[in-house]
Amino acid sequence: MIENPTEARPFEAEVSQVLHLVTHALYSHKEVFLRELISNASDACDKLRFAAIAEPALTADGNELGIEVRWNPDARTLVISDNGIGMSREEVIENIGTIARSGTRKFLEALSGDARQDSRLIGQFGVGFYSAFVVADRVVLETRRAGAAPADGVRWSSDGIGTYDIGPVTRDARGTTLTLHLKDGEDEFLEPWRLRELVKKYSEHIGFPIRMPKLVDGKPGDELETVNHAAALWTQSKSELKDEDYKGFYKTLTHDFNDPLAWTHNRVEGKQSFTLLLYVPEKPPFDAIFSGRDERKGLKLYIRRVFIMDASEQLLPAYLRFVRGVVDSDDLPLNVSREILQENRLVSQIRSACTKRTLDLLSKLAKEEAPRYADFYRSFGNVLKEGIAEDTENRDRIAGLLRFASTHQANATQNVTLEDYIGRMQAGQEAIYYLTAESWAAARHSAQIEALAARGIEVLLMSERIDEWVMGYLTEFQGKPFRHVGKGELDLPLEAAEKERREAAEREAAPLLERLKGSLGDRVSGVRLSHRLTESPACLVLEAHDMALHTRRLMAEAGHAVPAAKPVLEINATHPLLHRYAGESDASRADDLALLLLEQAEVAEGAQLEDPAAFVKRINRLLLAPVPGP
């Protein structure tokens, strides 16, 4: 009696969605299916090689691990097979009939309808198997897990529409065979020259031999030949490799259609030996965007050419999570686990080397190819900024890689370095001045930079959400302290005569400040004469260590508790509105004017007024009120 008879089972809803979207989205990149199926076969060989470390009997037959690609023009079938780890019945159901991984939802959300963009996602989200249905109207999979009996083989088949059949099959060899019954019109994938071309294009650097039948009188014969390089590229000398080799391996590794922006290939020898091949992508990898800091892939750990695991968390800090590549150690134990990696001293050394080499690569790119670095920074600048808080050892190096907009330029382009800024500092200027705001325009036109602009002092303009947090950790660069122009007193170098004029102005303004504080009450923590303003009547200023107002709003909108802090209202006593307030004898209108000054300052900061209707009424009353005489 057959214990597991063949049965028809429905695909889960998400699998049906993936099948529909994949088969319709990749019409202009059909060839990608072969790359994906060969990559899956390579992964199966990698998994067996790793499993055999603990169970040598799994590979006792001595057969070399590899992949075969065969075609049959008469039967219109294309067959991809491997002698890797194989699957049990439960694994087939889990891996093919069901997709319980969160990556599938992210994949569905990420699909754009652009065939070229969508084809980049297939491999990155682990749904590459379904690309077979782009060219096939029926797919048959036969597999047997390594170590299982021949009778424990599994046969799976489907037309990719809504259901699949699964049942037992006797299979003498471990591994997996995938048979694609090609659709009408897909004859190009039955041509040996075309199949070889695609293997060369997409799978040249797969680390296992990909074999195809030799042609005999134009037809496939029994003898097989290897059609790819079949060697670990990173083990070869840099002098033997061309740029095209590195680019080809990157695409094999990442399933990306774009070339990498830059790469570094190093062999480290000493107390421990290891090889690094690290890539910076041209565009953000979709899996990095949707997976975030805590679910990171992209850096593969090998030990003596045996693939162990994706180990980005252990081998690179989170702020370099965009890096892709390979680390191959000669000294780590083959039975290493994630827990061991977290505590292993050798891993710490490798992590340090990966970080240094990546920062070296970015520094070289920034110095020698500024336009390409600008492209990188647009894509990854905010991620890189996280390193200011996370990596104290390399903080100065990371700070040197940051780019800013500033008052030195007329647009929002972030191309000013901290070294540029220091090189343009004025005589006697000791601080690097910056301002954080909700947008570049809000920062560029902020009243808080008026006095600095009047003196020709450059101000860095920061408008990314992460900037306020980052600047809490970046306190100085090359001995120059950072100073937020909207916080605390603005200490500018003063000549003796100017200092005396300022002190006289403060004594003269004392009654005005006292009256304003009385009008505003506890809506502000204080009122003082401003040395920031030259044109505007008033602005809001925080204490040196207070959180910026726009950041407070963002945190409050996200539901976070925000520490209480009231701003100081700074006034320009020479402004006509302050003259109007000082000369107003009607107490009610004076209070309206005071509140209007405060609300104007709040609006300039991008704040949402607590009572907009009252603000409008107040303006109308003041517009209609008679102007007091001289």
Residue, then its C-alpha position, 0 to 999 in steps of 0.5 A: m500500500i502506498e503511504n503517500p498516494t498522489e494527491a492534488r493540492p491547491f496553491e496558497a493564495e500568495v503563491s497564485q499571486v506570485l505565479h500570475l505576476v511572474t509569468h506576466a511581468l517577465y515577458s521581456h526577460k524570459e531568459v531569467f528563468l534559467r539563471e534562477l533554476i541553475s542558482n537553485a540547483s547550486d544552492a542545493c549542492d552548497k547545502l549538501r556539501f555543508a551537511a556532509i561535514a557532519e554526515p560524510a555518508l551523505t556524499a559517500d558515492g564520491n560523485e562530484l557535485g554538479i548541475e546538468v542542463r539537457w534539452n529534447p527538441d522532439a519532446r519540447t522539454l528542458v531538463i535541469s538537474d542536480n545531485g545536491i541535497g534534494m527535498s523530502r515531501e514536506e520540504v517540497i510542500e513547504n518550499i513550492g506549494t506554500i510560501a510562508r515567508s514574509g519576503t513574498r509579501k514584500f515581493l508582491e508589494a515591490l512589483s512595479g509593472d516594469a519588466r526590467q525592474d521586476s525581474r531584478l526582484i525574482g531571485q532576491f526574494g527567493v521566488g525564482f522557482y516560479s520563473a519556470f512558468v514564464v516559458a513552460d506550461r507544465v513543470v515536473l519536479e522529481t527529488r530525493r533528499a540525501g540520506a533517504a531511501p530510493a522509495d522516498g522520492v517525491r514527484w511534483s507537477s503543475d500547470g502553474i494555474g491553481t493546483y499541483d499534484i504531489g506523490p511518491v516516486t522511486r528515484d535511485a539518486r539523491g538530488t532534484t530533476l526539473t523538467l520544463h514542458l515548453k510553451d509554443g513559441e519558446d523554441e529558442f530554449l531548445e537551441p544548444w547555442r542559446l542555452r550555452e549563451l545564457v549559462k555564460k551570461y548568467s551562471e559563468h561563476i556558479g561554483f559547481p560545474i554546469r554540464m551539457p551534452k556534447l553535440v553529435d551530428g547537431k544533436p545532443g549526445d551521451e557525453l557531457e562537457t562543462v560549459n561554465h568556469a566552475a571555480a570560486l572566483w574569489t580564490q583566483s588572483k586579481s591579476e588573472l581577473k578582468d572587470e567583466d569577470y567581477k561584474g559577471f560574478y556580482k550578477t550571479l551572486t546578487h541576481d542584479f541586472n546592473d553592474p556594481l558601482a565598485w568592488t574590492h578583492n583582498r587576500v589577508e594572511g597572518k595569524q589568520s587567513f581569509t579572502l574578501l570580495l566586497y561589492v557596492p551596488e549601483k542601486p539599493p538592493f530590493d531585499a535590503i530596502f524591504s528587509g531593514r536592519d534586522e533581517r540582513k543578507g548579502l554577505k556570504l560566509y564560506i569556510r575553505r570554499v564551503f558555503i556556511m551561511d548568509a552572515s551579514e549581521q556578524l561580518l558587517p555593521a548595520y550601516l554597511r548593510f548595502v554591501r554584497g559579497v563573499v568572505d572565505s575563511d581558512d581558520l573558522p571551524l566548519n561547524v560554526s553557528r551564529e552563536i559561535l560567530q557572535e563570540n568568536r575572536l576571529v570573526s571580530q577580526i574579519r568584521s573589522a577588516c570588512t569594515k575597513r576595506t569597505l570604507d577604503l573603497l568608498s573613500k577611494l571612490a569619493k576622491e577619484e570618482a566624485p560623480r559616481y560617489a554622488d550617485f552612491y550617496r543619493s542611494f545610501g547616504n542616510v544608511l551610511k550616516e547611521g555609522i556616526a552613532e554606531d561605529t565610534e572607532n571609524r566615526d571620523r572616517i565616516a564623517g569625512l564621507l558625508r555630504f551636505a547641502s549648504t548656504h554656499q550653494a544655490n540648490a539642495t545638492q548634497n556635495v559639500t564635505l566637512e573638509d570643504y567647509i573647514g577650508r572656507m571658514q572665516a578668520g576667527q570662526e571656531a565652529i561648524y554651523y549647521l541647521t536641521a529642518e523639515s526641508w531644504a527650503a525651510a532650512r535655506h530660508s530660516a530666519q535663524i541663519e540671517a546674521l550668519a548669512a550677513r557675515g558670509i558664514e557658511v551654514l550646513l543645511m540638513s533636512e533628512r529625518i535622521d540628521e538630528w539624531v546623527m548630530g547628537y553623536l557628531t560633536e566635532f570634526q578635525g578639532k572644530p565643534f558643531r554648533h546648531v544655529g537654532k539652539g542656545e546662544l549664537d556666539l560669534p566673534l565680536e570686535a570690542a565696539e560691536k560688543e559694547r553696542r550689543e550690550a547697550a541694545e540689550r539694556e535698551a530692550a529690557p522693558l520691551l522683553e519684559r512686556l512681551k514675556g508678560s503677554l506670552g506667559d508660559r507659552v515660551s520659556g523666555v524672551r530675549l534680544s536676538h543676535r541671529l536676526t537681521e530681517s525677520p521680527a522673531c524666531l524660536v530658539l531651543e536650549a543647546h541640548d533640546m530636540a529640534l521642533h520638527t523632530r519632536r513633531l515627527m516623534a509625536e506623530a509616530g506615537h512616541a513620548v516627547p520630552a517637554a521643552k518650551p522654546v525661547l522667543e528671540i526678537n529683532a527689536t529694530h523690526p517695525l512689528l516690534h516698534r508697533y508692539a512697543g507703541e501699542s497702548d491698547a493692552s488687548r491689541a498688544d497681546d494680539l501682536a505678541l501672539l502673532l509674533l510667536e505664531q509667525a515664528e512657529v509657522a516659519e518652523g513648520a509647526q501646526l498651530e494649535d488654533p488656526a481659527a483664532f490665528v486668522k481672527r487675530i490677524n483680521r483684528l490687527l489688519l482692521a485696527p487703527v495704526p497708532g500715531p507717532 
